[in-house]
């Protein structure tokens, strides 16, 4: 699974005129399942993100996790993170997981974050969403579970 994690002071996702999810301080997490992903990748990524030390401590250093900081997560499905640009300028998305599996892993990822004590708000899987945020720092971290799967 792939994720783009942004430390935010606030974030919101709307579908049409309706607010689907909204947080104050915390993390906006754009998430994508790719072919070959399963429960193990969702667990690995959720665990890494829950412990990711990108929040400021008393010395203004990035030394606290979202759990330590008492932040929330806004999780938005984003299949375009699977973009393949190896054949020109138009991205291909054939590496993205099939919609049914993508939805299942997205929901499981959100549940896993919640089980770790993080308040989770969500976008709407498969919907045309508008995401607004104030990136704090800015801090933006790219994560891919395949990066860790290759290591012993």
C-alpha positions in Angstrom: 0.0 0.0 0.0 1.1 3.6 -0.6 0.4 6.6 1.5 1.1 10.3 1.4 1.0 11.6 4.9 0.8 15.3 5.6 1.0 16.9 9.0 -1.9 19.4 9.1 -3.4 22.0 11.4 -6.7 21.3 9.8 -8.1 19.4 6.9 -11.5 18.7 5.3 -13.0 16.5 2.5 -16.3 17.3 0.8 -18.4 15.4 -1.6 -20.5 17.9 -3.4 -21.7 20.3 -0.7 -21.5 17.7 2.1 -18.6 17.5 4.5 -17.5 13.8 4.6 -14.7 14.2 7.1 -12.9 17.0 8.9 -10.1 17.3 11.5 -8.1 19.9 13.3 -4.5 19.1 14.1 -3.3 15.7 12.9 -2.6 14.0 9.7 -4.2 13.9 6.3 -3.4 10.5 4.9 -4.0 9.8 1.2 -4.0 6.0 0.7 -3.9 3.6 -2.2 -3.9 -0.1 -2.4 -1.9 -1.6 -5.3 -2.1 -5.0 -6.9 -0.7 -7.7 -4.6 -1.6 -5.8 -1.4 -3.5 -7.5 1.4 -4.1 -7.4 5.1 -0.4 -7.5 6.0 0.3 -4.4 4.0 -2.6 -2.5 5.7 -1.3 -3.6 9.1 2.3 -2.6 8.3 1.3 0.8 7.0 -1.2 1.6 9.8 1.4 0.6 12.4 4.2 2.8 10.8 1.9 5.8 10.5 0.6 5.5 14.0 4.2 5.6 15.3 5.6 8.1 12.7 7.3 10.9 14.7 6.4 14.0 12.7 4.8 16.1 15.4 6.6 18.7 17.5 7.7 18.1 21.0 8.4 20.8 23.7 11.7 21.6 22.0 10.0 22.2 18.6 11.6 19.0 17.2 9.7 16.3 15.2 9.7 13.8 18.0 6.1 12.8 18.7 3.7 10.5 17.0 0.1 11.3 16.2 -0.8 9.3 19.3 1.6 11.3 21.5 0.3 14.5 20.1 -3.4 13.6 20.5 -4.0 14.3 16.8 -6.7 12.9 14.5 -6.4 11.4 11.0 -8.4 12.2 7.9 -8.0 9.2 5.6 -8.8 9.7 1.9 -8.7 7.0 -0.7 -6.6 8.0 -3.7 -6.0 5.5 -6.5 -3.9 8.0 -8.4 -1.0 7.2 -6.0 -0.6 4.1 -8.2 0.2 6.2 -11.2 2.7 4.7 -13.7 4.5 7.3 -15.9 6.9 4.8 -17.5 5.2 5.1 -20.9 5.0 8.8 -21.6 3.1 11.7 -20.0 -0.3 10.2 -19.5 -0.4 8.3 -16.2 -1.6 4.7 -16.2 -3.4 3.2 -13.2 -3.4 -0.5 -14.0 -1.3 -1.2 -10.8 -4.1 0.1 -8.6 -6.0 -2.7 -6.8 -9.4 -3.6 -8.1 -12.1 -1.4 -6.6 -13.5 -4.1 -4.4 -10.1 -4.9 -2.9 -9.2 -1.2 -2.7 -12.3 -0.5 -0.7 -11.8 -3.4 1.6 -8.1 -2.5 2.3 -9.0 1.2 2.7 -11.7 0.4 5.3 -9.4 -2.1 7.1 -6.6 0.5 7.2 -9.0 3.1 8.8 -10.1 0.5 11.3 -6.6 -0.4 12.2 -5.7 3.2 12.9 -8.8 3.5 15.1 -7.9 0.4 17.0 -4.6 2.0 17.9 -6.5 4.9 19.6 -6.4 7.5 16.7 -9.6 9.4 16.0 -10.3 8.7 12.3 -12.4 10.7 9.8 -12.7 9.6 6.2 -13.4 10.6 2.7 -15.8 8.6 0.6 -14.3 5.7 -1.3 -14.7 6.1 -5.1 -16.4 9.6 -4.9 -15.3 12.8 -6.6 -13.9 14.6 -3.5 -12.6 18.1 -2.8 -9.8 18.0 -0.2 -8.7 21.2 1.6 -5.9 21.4 4.1 -3.4 23.6 5.9 -0.1 21.7 5.8 1.8 22.3 9.0 5.5 22.8 8.5 5.0 21.8 5.7 5.6 18.2 6.5 4.8 15.6 3.8 6.0 12.0 3.9 5.7 9.4 1.1 5.3 5.8 2.3 5.2 2.5 0.4 4.8 -0.8 2.2 6.9 -2.4 -0.5 9.9 -0.5 0.7 9.8 -2.4 4.0 8.8 -5.7 2.5 12.1 -6.0 0.7 14.1 -5.8 3.9 14.9 -8.8 6.1 
